[in-house]
Amino acid sequence: MSKSFKIIVYVIFVIVSCNNNTDTIIKKYYPNNVLKRKYTVSSNGVMNGLDSTFRIDGTLKEVCFWKQGKLSDNLVKFDYQGNISSLGKIKDETLIFYRIDGTIESEVMLVNGLKNGLEVHYNTDGKIIGFKSYKDNLDHGLLIHFNKDLTPKYIKQLRNEETGEILTGHYNNGLLKTFRMYDNEHNGYRILFHPNGVIKSITQIKRGKSHGLKFSFAGNGQLISRDNYEDGEIKPTS
């Protein structure tokens, strides 16, 4: 563990120790009674202070710090051995996780201090290996991971609490052609694939139109474009 990582973790716990005594600590457990999450809520009912999540085997998974309902800098992820695996930093309304070797592990946009939309994941070579979607900091929508050649490894629906549907279309060889996840108002996500199985594009949909980040790829897996849409139109860059 690098010296800078140790200092950051120390600062987080020092700050947390100074929380207002009126804050309430809430604990949630797995069905096997192992602690799943432990977090702090302020007197006005919003997240404020230390938030720790644990794996089902009891090992610490992630620690973050909230300031009146918004994610704060210096989020920390841990491996199964208890070592720091990556550190999250907030820059220009984007949460970026860096591995201890300095490479980017993931990045996701923040809206009002909460994770929203597509989180993109990278391997150590900087190649995209998956996406995960959020709504107000909660897992919501889809999770997709790729094989080395960028063909889908698995696709999972997240937080299926609202009425909606998953629609898939396939090429004649059985490979996926389209994957669509919509609710009754046609909000959700759409993924297209090339005939060779490589992802062609992935985008968030609002009322049937692209809304949010859209990633487009060539048939060889090379990233072609990364555009930000609003109601079906590309937003101009500032």
N, C-alpha and C positions, 0 to 999 in steps of 0.2 A: 504494500500500500504506500502510495507516495505521500510525502509530507503535507502537500497542499490538500489532499483528500482528507487526511487526518484532522487538519485544522478546521476544515469546513464542517465535518461531522461534529467536532467538539463545539463549534459555534452554535450549531443547530440545537444541541442539547442544553447549552447554557441559556439560550434564548427561551427555550421551552420551560426551563426551571423557573423563569421569572414570570410565568403566566399569572393572570389575575385569579385569585382564589375563588371567584364566583363562577369560573368556568367549570363545566361538567365533563367528566371522562366517561365515554361510552365504550362498551366492549361487545363484540359479536363473536360467535363461535361456530365452528363446523359441526355437522351432525355427530361427530365423534368426541365433541366437547373440547377440542383443541382450539385455542384462541385464533380467530381469523383476522380480526381487526381491532385496533384500540385507537380511538381518536378523541379530540377535545372539541366541545361546543361551547360557545360563549353564552352569556346570559340572555342575549337577544336571539338565540337559536341558530346561529350560523357557525360554520367551521372556523375554529380559531386555535392555532397551536399545533402540537405534535399529532401526526397521523401515521400509525404504523400498521402494516399489513404483514400477515404471516402465511406460510404454506401449510398444507394440511398435515405435514409432518412436524409442524411447530417451529420450523426455521424462519428467521426474519427475512422477508422478501423485499420490502421497500419502506423508506421513511421519507415523509414530506412534511412541510410546515405551511400552515394556513394563516393568512392575515385577514380577518373579517370576511370570510367567504371566498377569498381568492388565493390561488396557489402562489407561494412565495418561491424565491430562488433557492437553490441548493437542495434538490431532491436527490436521494441516494438509493440505489438498488444494490442488493447483496446476492452473492451466489450461495449454494447450498452449504458451503464451508464457513459462511459468515464473513467472507471477504467482500469488500466493495467491488462491484462489477462495472458500475457506470454511475455517472453524476449528471443530474439534470440542471440546465441553466436556462433562464428565460431571456430571450433577446427579440426585440421588435414584435411582441405579442406571439412569439413562437417558443414552445418548450422543446429544447434540444437535449438529448441524452448523449453524453460522450463516454466511450469506454476509457479504461485507465491508460490505454495506449494512445489516446487522443482522437481516435476515429469516431465518427458519428454512428451511433446505434439506432436512433430514431428521432423523428421530429413531428410535431403536431401543432396546429394553430390554437391559440387561446382566444376565447370570447368572454369578456368580463371576468378574466382570471380563471376560466374553466376550459378544459380540453373539449374541443368540438370539431367534428368533421373527421377527415382521414388522417390517421397517423401512419407515416411511411417508415418502414424498417430497412436497414442496410446491413450488409455483411462487412467484414473488415476491409474489403477491397472497394467499398463504396457502391456496390451494386444493390439495387432494390431487391429485397427477398420477401416482402410481405406488406400487408396493410391491415390496420385495425381502425374501426370507427367509434367515435364517442359522441355523446349528447350530454352537455352540461356535466362533463367529467365522469360520466357513467358509460360502461361498455354498452354500445347501442348500434345495431346495424349488422355489421359483418366483420369477420376475421378471415383473412386469406393469406396462406403461406405458399411459396413456390419452391419447386425443385431447382437444381443448379441451372437448368436450361430455361428457367422462367415458365415452365408448364405448372399448372396448379398442383399443389401437394394436397391441400385440403381447404375447404371453405365451410365456415360455420356461421350460423345466425346467432346474433347476440341479443339478449334481453327481448325475447319474443313475448312482450306484454301487451302489445297493441295489435288490433286486427290487421292482418296484412298477408302477403304471400311471397313465395319464392318461385320464380319461373326460370327454367333453364332450356336452352336450345342446343342441339348437338350437330356436328358434321356427320357425314355418312360413316366415317371410321370410328364414331363413338366419342370423339373428343368434343369438349365443350365449345359451343359457338357463342352463346350468350348466357349470361347469368343476371337475372333482374330480381331485386327485392323491393317491393312497393307496399305502401299501406293504402287504405281506401282513398286517400287524397293524392295518390301517385307521388308520394314522397319516398325516397329511399336511395338505392344505389344501382348502377348498371355497369356490368363488366362485359367487354367484347374480347373474343380470342381469334387469333389467326388460324388458318387451317392446320398449321403444324402444331397447334396447342399452346403456342406462346401468347401471352396476354397482348391484346391490341390497345385497349384503353380501359380506364376505370374512372368513374365520376359519380359524384353525388347528384341526386335528382330532387327537384322541388317542383311540385305540381306538373310533373312530366318533362321538365326542362333541366338542363345541366345547371347546377347551382353549387358553387364551391370549387375546390381543386379538381382538375381533370388531368390525368397522366396518360400520355399516348406513347406507344412503343412500335418499333419496326418488327418485322418478322424474325429478326435475329436476336431480339431482346433488347436492342439499344433504345434508350429513352429518346424520343423525338421531341416531345414538348411537355411542358408543365404549365397549364393555364388556370387562371382563376375566373370562374364564371359567376354571373348574376342573372337569374331569370333567362337563361339560354344564350346570353351574350358574354363575350370575353371582356372582363374588366380591364380598362387601360392601366398600364403600370405608371406609378408616380415617378 
